[in-house]
Amino acid sequence: MQKNILITGCSSGIGYATAKLLRQDNWRVYTSCRSAEDVARLRAEGFHCLQLDITSDEQIQTAFDTVLSEFGHLDALFCNAGYGQTGAAEDISRTALHEQFNTNVFGTWQCINAAMKIFRRQQYGRILVNSSILGYAAMPWRSAYNSSKFALEGLCDTLRLETHASSIYISLLEPGPIATRFRPNALVKFKQYIDVENSVHRAAYKAQLNRLQATSSVAPFTLTAEQCASVCARALNANKPKARYPVTVPAHLFWYLKKIFPITWLDWLCRKAVSKQGK
């Protein structure tokens, strides 16, 4: 029987690349995007696609109802939608923090809850959640994003325990630097919420602006969205998927070093990793 999947955040990057790869692998893929323009574009490419802003519970429920109506069953959910709010902890307002968590955590959580109702009835299913290297190795000037990804790691670790001995599998994708539209999207929120000139981190923020406005990759070991998609496909096709799938050399390295380094050493390494982005 052909496998069916719903993917959130498919306008570009990892979600889009994964949708294309799974379709080639004979999955029936239901893509979703926040903007109507992106929905139209993906439909023109032959994808099943619906408009989904995961901050809306109503849209989430409609999305799952639509997928079940058209596909009949759902084998997997890939929670990919999200963005990064750049800024030091002391400069993040409640409004900026709420927006970050509303998408990255609350919206993802509600998508998982909707999928779990289906998977419990079916008695099978799998969930892949796009976390980050920053879900276990915090870096400076990414406080809200770090925190949202740490929260997703806690959610998935708990859900994995709660689905033990079932045929429902929970996996975390943990990418390091991937060439996507992540930086341009983060730049919008950075300019919206961070008061650069009146911050003690002003010099660092100038460097952050240079990084976010760069047109080429500024991080070593950066992989393409297609390379990351191949890891997603491996996780979704595995008979018994792993709990975690680190992607890129830094993601593997930091996961290993976190287990063996004292905290002070790891803190130094995390600072060093972004040392060219401001002091």
KAWOSUL-V86163 format. One record per backbone hydrogen bond with DSSP energy under -0.5 kcal/mol. CO is the residue of the C=O (numbers start at 0). NH is the residue of the N-H. E is the energy in kcal/mol with one decimal. If there is no record, write none. Layout:
<<CO,NH,E> <CO,NH,E>>
This chain:
<<2,27,-3.2> <3,74,-1.7> <3,75,-1.5> <4,29,-3.1> <5,77,-2.6> <6,31,-0.5> <11,14,-0.6> <11,15,-1.2> <12,16,-2.6> <13,17,-2.5> <14,18,-2.2> <15,19,-2.2> <16,20,-2.2> <17,21,-2.8> <18,22,-2.0> <19,23,-1.7> <20,24,-1.2> <21,26,-2.6> <22,25,-1.4> <26,28,-0.7> <27,4,-2.2> <27,29,-0.5> <28,30,-0.7> <28,47,-0.9> <29,6,-2.3> <30,49,-1.5> <31,9,-2.5> <32,51,-3.1> <34,38,-1.8> <35,39,-2.4> <36,40,-2.0> <37,41,-2.4> <38,42,-2.3> <39,43,-2.1> <40,44,-1.0> <41,46,-2.3> <42,45,-1.7> <47,30,-2.9> <49,32,-1.7> <49,51,-0.5> <51,53,-0.7> <52,55,-2.2> <54,56,-0.6> <55,59,-2.0> <56,60,-2.4> <57,61,-2.4> <58,62,-2.3> <59,63,-2.1> <60,64,-2.4> <61,65,-2.5> <62,66,-2.3> <63,67,-2.3> <64,68,-2.2> <65,69,-2.2> <66,70,-3.3> <66,71,-0.6> <67,71,-1.8> <74,125,-1.3> <75,5,-1.8> <76,78,-0.6> <76,127,-2.8> <77,7,-2.2> <77,79,-1.1> <78,129,-2.8> <82,84,-0.5> <83,85,-0.7> <84,144,-0.9> <86,142,-1.3> <87,90,-1.8> <88,91,-1.3> <90,92,-0.6> <92,96,-2.5> <93,97,-2.6> <94,98,-2.2> <95,99,-2.2> <96,100,-2.5> <97,101,-2.7> <98,102,-1.6> <99,103,-2.3> <100,104,-1.5> <100,105,-3.1> <101,106,-1.5> <102,107,-0.9> <104,108,-3.0> <105,109,-2.2> <106,110,-2.0> <107,111,-2.3> <108,112,-2.4> <109,113,-2.2> <110,114,-2.2> <111,115,-2.8> <112,116,-1.5> <113,117,-1.1> <114,118,-2.9> <115,119,-2.7> <116,120,-1.4> <117,121,-2.5> <118,122,-2.4> <118,123,-1.2> <124,168,-2.0> <125,76,-2.0> <126,170,-2.7> <127,78,-2.7> <128,130,-1.0> <128,172,-3.1> <131,134,-1.9> <132,135,-1.5> <132,136,-1.6> <138,141,-0.9> <140,86,-2.2> <141,145,-3.6> <142,146,-2.3> <143,147,-2.2> <144,148,-2.2> <145,149,-2.6> <146,150,-2.0> <147,151,-1.7> <148,152,-2.0> <149,153,-2.0> <150,154,-2.4> <151,155,-2.6> <152,156,-2.4> <153,157,-2.1> <154,158,-2.8> <155,159,-2.3> <156,160,-1.3> <157,161,-2.0> <158,162,-1.3> <160,163,-1.0> <162,165,-1.9> <166,124,-1.8> <166,168,-0.5> <168,126,-3.0> <170,128,-2.4> <171,173,-0.5> <171,244,-2.5> <172,130,-3.1> <173,246,-2.1> <174,132,-2.3> <176,222,-2.1> <177,179,-1.2> <178,224,-0.6> <180,184,-2.0> <181,185,-2.4> <182,186,-2.3> <183,187,-1.3> <184,188,-1.2> <185,189,-2.4> <186,190,-2.5> <187,191,-1.6> <188,192,-2.0> <189,193,-2.3> <192,194,-0.6> <193,195,-1.3> <195,198,-1.5> <198,201,-1.4> <200,204,-2.6> <201,205,-1.9> <202,206,-1.5> <203,207,-2.2> <204,208,-2.6> <205,209,-1.7> <206,210,-2.2> <207,211,-2.9> <208,212,-1.9> <209,213,-0.7> <210,213,-0.8> <218,221,-0.9> <222,178,-2.9> <223,227,-1.7> <224,228,-2.4> <225,229,-1.5> <226,230,-0.8> <227,230,-0.6> <227,231,-1.9> <228,232,-2.6> <229,233,-1.7> <230,234,-2.3> <231,235,-2.5> <232,236,-1.8> <233,237,-1.1> <237,240,-0.5> <242,171,-2.4> <244,173,-2.4> <246,175,-2.0> <247,251,-1.7> <248,252,-2.8> <249,253,-3.0> <250,254,-1.5> <251,255,-1.9> <252,256,-3.0> <253,257,-2.2> <254,258,-0.7> <255,258,-0.8> <255,259,-0.9> <256,260,-3.1> <261,265,-2.3> <262,266,-2.9> <263,267,-1.9> <264,268,-2.2> <265,269,-2.6> <266,270,-2.3> <267,271,-2.6> <268,272,-2.3> <269,273,-0.7> <270,273,-0.9> <271,274,-1.5> <273,276,-2.1> <274,277,-0.9>>
